[in-house]
């Protein structure tokens, strides 16, 4: 839509409150004539009152009372309601939109008031004066040229400025089709049975472990996450329709151009065909929105390529559910780098593929960081069994070296030498992925509390290192009770 602003000065030095002439030209302040019988047809930017706390100097009537403002707002909502119905919108949708676009309503009220203050309606002709307030509001809504899209976008939670930016992308979309599309998308994104808070947890985890150069798709996704994080509730609200859909539209306005029949529905069918349940579609799209914008043929090619290089088979759908970013170019390129690194370190490809199936976050970790951790494993003498360690506990690859070394020191303080620590790493690598304060120390204290002496503690842990990662109340304590009962018998 091409907008025209009225080039009338707003800070003229009026000689008196009753003057209606420019002091320099001594001529009436008339707006330029246009081809339309109404002088301001197609005008979307109106004059700003140079006296914001009083009436325009051309109109010395008292300020609008609170009661009048409430009546104007009510009339404006009714006018917007009838304006939207002209596009074939249902009564329910028209009422909902009209009641949830306060900034848009105020913009129309201000537009009408500006023209009233400048006597523009009278200048345009009697037919416009006789419109009445509601008629003028409807006229100004039509004159904006967005065909009701601004009101609808604001009702979704967008600010008026964001709605204006998004509206530029959807000028050719009809309002009824747009409303239908948004309803379908909300149903698709937010009707799943997943724990909504889990989405935010997964998003933070992905961001935490990402350490590779990223492409535009990943950059836009991170920006989307940052917008939600900045709002009340943060990323825990990622699965909430009201909180995240507006951020989704602001970050990816192109999704409103997608065809339901030729794009979105076929894409869902494609994802279902590779093992993704329909109820999980929303979590995938919210964790990696660019998937919605991808060409369907392009996704098919990526899926086929990954199936050839990653030994996933029927697990591929599960991997996408855990880590939809695997469909990004950056992640796929990094996978090739990881495979090359493991080949150099004599780690079997089957081991890294198993690690990816169980902990796909490894795909977002740079090979330089992975190499540091592999070197730490090598120091403990497990060079030949790296694949076994990686396959059993791939999350170890994402640990910080200092955190890993703290666990090594903890075990050495218990009386283990370096060789024995290495054997524990091979036997139960999960020990090195746990917290010292919240897990390891508590297990040691439990063992000593049931009568295990410090002298015997290293021998027991060496034989059964799994004790250090077993749940006290669900595993260790019940077994201790049964063992004592057997002794009594």
Protein Blocks (a to p, Z undefined) as FASTA:
>chain_A
ZZddddbdfkbccfbfkbccdfklopacdddddfbfblkgoiabdcddfblkbccfklcc
dcddfklmmmmmmmmmmmmmmmmmmnopafklmmmmmmmmmklmmmmmmmmmmmmmnomm
mmnomklmmnommlmmmmmmmmnonnommmmmmmnopafklmmmmmmmmmmpcfklmmmm
mmmmmmmmmmpcbdfklmmmmmmmmmmmgccdcdfklmmmmmmmmmmmmpghijmlmmpm
klmmmmmmmmmmmlmmpcfklmmmmmmmmmmmnopafklmmmmmmmmmmlmmpcfklmmm
mmmmmmmmpcnkjmmmmmmmmmmmlmpmklmmmmmmmmmmmmmnopafklmmmmmmmmmm
lmmpcfklmmmmmmmmmmnopmmmmmmmmmmmmmlmmpcfklmmmmmmmmmmnopafklm
mmmmmmmmmlmmccfklmmmmmmmmmmmnopafklmmmmmmmmmmlmmccfklmmmmmmm
mmmmmmmZZ
